[in-house]
Amino acid sequence: ENAGYLAEIQCEDGIRLNGFLQLPTSQTTDSVWLIVHGVAGNFYSSSLLGTFANVLQKCGHATLRVNTRGHDQIAFAVGSWPTLIGSTYET
């Protein structure tokens, strides 16, 4: 229970976003619940979303908790300035 895998995706503009995939404990499933936190949150510190994912996992569902461009207190990326990645820039 709670076992899962870190997930990573690189967006077209080079920004990398992370998440956490939990597979069901008792059976396989063809669907995944996508769980997205609110502005300035993240997938790894929300006890509410973690509990929700654990309940879904026990009920036989896979979940993917993901970060958005506005996760934590991020406002811009280091590198090719200005690469703004805050939640204002979500599409």
Backbone torsions as a table, in degrees:
resi	resn	phi	psi	omega
1	GLU	NA	144.0	-176.8
2	ASN	71.9	-10.6	179.6
3	ALA	-64.4	143.3	-179.7
4	GLY	-165.2	-166.8	-174.6
5	TYR	-133.7	139.5	172.0
6	LEU	-71.3	137.5	179.3
7	ALA	-116.0	150.0	-179.6
8	GLU	-145.1	139.0	175.0
9	ILE	-136.1	142.7	175.2
10	GLN	-107.1	121.3	-179.3
11	CYS	-72.4	165.0	-179.3
12	GLU	-56.5	-30.9	-178.6
13	ASP	-91.0	9.8	174.7
14	GLY	93.9	-8.7	179.3
15	ILE	-73.5	132.4	178.6
16	ARG	-98.9	130.9	176.5
17	LEU	-118.8	147.2	-176.7
18	ASN	-119.7	163.6	178.1
19	GLY	-160.2	-172.3	-179.0
20	PHE	-139.1	121.1	-179.3
21	LEU	-100.9	124.7	175.1
22	GLN	-115.5	128.0	178.3
23	LEU	-95.7	155.7	-179.4
24	PRO	-63.3	151.8	-176.5
25	THR	-83.7	-25.9	-171.0
26	SER	-114.5	-18.2	-176.1
27	GLN	-155.4	169.8	176.1
28	THR	-91.4	157.0	-179.9
29	THR	-139.2	151.3	178.0
30	ASP	-97.5	0.3	-177.9
31	SER	-124.0	157.9	178.5
32	VAL	-132.8	129.7	172.5
33	TRP	-79.2	123.2	176.4
34	LEU	-92.5	118.2	-176.7
35	ILE	-113.0	117.2	-177.0
36	VAL	-116.4	126.4	179.6
37	HIS	-75.1	173.8	178.0
38	GLY	-81.3	-178.9	-178.1
39	VAL	-60.1	137.7	176.9
40	ALA	66.8	14.7	174.2
41	GLY	-97.3	-167.6	174.5
42	ASN	-158.3	165.0	-175.0
43	PHE	-73.6	-18.5	-171.4
44	TYR	-100.6	-4.0	-178.0
45	SER	-119.6	-1.7	-178.7
46	SER	-87.3	110.4	178.3
47	SER	-68.5	-32.6	178.4
48	LEU	-63.7	-50.7	-179.1
49	LEU	-68.1	-34.0	175.9
50	GLY	-64.3	-43.3	177.5
51	THR	-64.3	-43.6	177.8
52	PHE	-59.5	-44.7	178.5
53	ALA	-63.3	-40.1	179.6
54	ASN	-64.1	-40.6	178.2
55	VAL	-64.4	-44.9	177.8
56	LEU	-61.7	-40.1	178.8
57	GLN	-60.2	-45.4	179.4
58	LYS	-64.9	-27.1	178.9
59	CYS	-87.1	5.2	175.9
60	GLY	93.0	18.6	-179.4
61	HIS	-110.6	146.1	171.2
62	ALA	-86.9	149.0	176.9
63	THR	-133.1	150.7	173.3
64	LEU	-132.1	109.0	174.7
65	ARG	-91.8	128.6	-172.9
66	VAL	-126.6	153.0	170.0
67	ASN	-88.4	153.1	174.6
68	THR	-111.0	177.2	179.0
69	ARG	-63.7	-20.4	-179.0
70	GLY	-97.7	16.0	-175.9
71	HIS	-65.9	152.2	-176.9
72	ASP	53.9	-136.7	-179.7
73	GLN	-108.5	22.9	-176.3
74	ILE	-66.9	133.0	175.7
75	ALA	-122.3	-28.6	178.3
76	PHE	-155.4	159.0	-178.8
77	ALA	-95.5	149.8	174.9
78	VAL	-81.2	141.6	179.0
79	GLY	130.7	-128.3	-176.3
80	SER	-70.5	89.0	-176.8
81	TRP	-65.8	140.9	-7.0
82	PRO	-98.5	110.8	175.0
83	THR	-101.1	91.8	-178.2
84	LEU	-81.8	131.6	-176.6
85	ILE	-130.5	11.1	179.2
86	GLY	-65.4	174.7	-175.0
87	SER	-62.3	-19.8	175.7
88	THR	-60.8	-25.3	-174.5
89	TYR	-99.8	12.1	175.8
90	GLU	-68.7	144.3	171.9
91	THR	-131.6	NA	NA
